[in-house]
Amino acid sequence: MSTTQPGILDPLPSQARYLTFNLLPGTDPAALKQCLQSLTPDQGLVVGLGTSLINAMEGYISGMKPFPSLSNQGIDIPSTNRALWLWLRGDDRGELLHQQRDLCRQLADCFELTQAVDSFLHADGHDLTGYEDGTENPEGEEAVQAAFSRQPHLEGSSFVAVQQWVHDFNRFEAMSTEQQDDCIGRRRSDNVEFEGSPESAHVKRTAQESFTPEAFVLRRSMPWSSDQGAGLMFVAFGHSLIPFEAQLIRMMGLEDGITDALFKFTRPVTGSYYWCPALADGKLDLSALEH
């Protein structure tokens, strides 16, 4: 029986590292499958396959597609699709480094590392701006329903959207407290959603129950920082990509011309979709590629 990758539902770790890989040219489908079967997803590792990798293995996953590139009102959403995504989860940054080295050795015949981003838990789940992240996340059975596919042959698998957002802290800190709260639609002081916030407030743009059908996702975002800046690594798991894309289109103002106020101080610099297979006997269940 297939099971879900446990790291998707588990609480956020104190430390994490996100790795993305491109395919090496000329790798045959059998070698790719063998390489992926060497991975053992558990509480410390979540694995996602991009469209190019699925295609290279001569497979097809219903509902899977590349991340879209979108533009509107001076806002650009980049598409930076990669073949493979690994989310390393733990409590020790040094151990994550050694885990990365081991994984890169395992994958060296088929993949090349393109990016590694370190992230961390901040103030019990707050963004670096001080606002609590993921307040409206579904819980329990609702989280399972939001995060995992119920399609035939895809049960237990999940789709994930990943974006690296870079915050402009100087621009954010130049706002008054009221202006900052209006961007989010919640008071930073008590995390309460308040009446009278602008239509551009993030909580109004992305209210999951306001879409038809409802657009619930399971957010597993974490702050990141490096010499290149800092911000939020946005990660959202879904039973399909439709809920996330509906939220993104509304945030961009492509529905009604109202752009999300988040864009006043932060922008994404990456964007990619991945399919996270279910597990069979602790290994990735790739049988869905054959349907």
Order of alpha helices (4+ residues) and beta strands (2+ residues): alpha-beta-alpha-beta-alpha-beta-beta-beta-alpha-beta-alpha-beta-alpha-alpha-alpha-beta-beta-beta-alpha-beta-beta-beta-beta
